[in-house]
Amino acid sequence: MMQHPTYDIRERTVNDSTVIELSGELDLMASTELVACLDAVCEAGPSRLVLDLRRVTFLDCSGLALLCRIRNRLAGGRGRLLLVLDDSRHRRLLRLTGLSYTFDIVTDLPTALTRTSPPGRTDTGADGIT
């Protein structure tokens, strides 16, 4: 696991999925440092990229921009992005910014690894936000 001042990142492969686990703060500093790493992952052309954000403690507009960048890069290569997100604050942020319907969001990793529904559909979280 690479150590950084505000975040940690871990990459692994599970079956046909590339799983990236992020923890800590996904802010301007982290996003700036992560862009090259995540661009390289997208360049490899995974058919399914799962971003596990359950341990992200802070998410701001630069973090949202990074998520959109990854989604757009994968869409160009016909890859699929799934977000694992169970924090009601982050789900609310996606909803308020109009992004909740542009991402395939689930609340746990096993669901992300087996999900077959079309991208853009979200599961309802405990807060009732879709």
Secondary structure as the mmCIF struct_conf table of DSSP 4:
data_model
#
loop_
_struct_conf.conf_type_id
_struct_conf.id
_struct_conf.beg_label_comp_id
_struct_conf.beg_label_asym_id
_struct_conf.beg_label_seq_id
_struct_conf.end_label_comp_id
_struct_conf.end_label_asym_id
_struct_conf.end_label_seq_id
STRN STRN1 MET A 2 GLN A 3
BEND BEND1 PRO A 5 THR A 6
STRN STRN2 TYR A 7 VAL A 14
TURN_TY1_P TURN_TY1_P1 ASN A 15 ASP A 16
STRN STRN3 SER A 17 LEU A 26
BEND BEND2 ASP A 27 ASP A 27
HELX_RH_AL_P HELX_RH_AL_P1 LEU A 28 GLU A 43
TURN_TY1_P TURN_TY1_P2 ALA A 44 ALA A 44
BEND BEND3 SER A 47 SER A 47
STRN STRN4 ARG A 48 LEU A 59
HELX_RH_AL_P HELX_RH_AL_P2 CYS A 61 GLY A 76
TURN_TY1_P TURN_TY1_P3 GLY A 77 ARG A 78
STRN STRN5 ARG A 80 VAL A 84
HELX_RH_AL_P HELX_RH_AL_P3 SER A 88 LEU A 96
TURN_TY1_P TURN_TY1_P4 THR A 97 GLY A 98
TURN_TY1_P TURN_TY1_P5 SER A 100 THR A 102
BEND BEND4 PHE A 103 PHE A 103
STRN STRN6 ASP A 104 VAL A 106
BEND BEND5 THR A 107 ASP A 108
HELX_RH_AL_P HELX_RH_AL_P4 LEU A 109 THR A 114
BEND BEND6 SER A 117 SER A 117
HELX_LH_PP_P HELX_LH_PP_P1 PRO A 118 PRO A 118
TURN_TY1_P TURN_TY1_P6 PRO A 119 GLY A 120
STRN STRN7 THR A 122 THR A 122
TURN_TY1_P TURN_TY1_P7 ALA A 126 ASP A 127
#
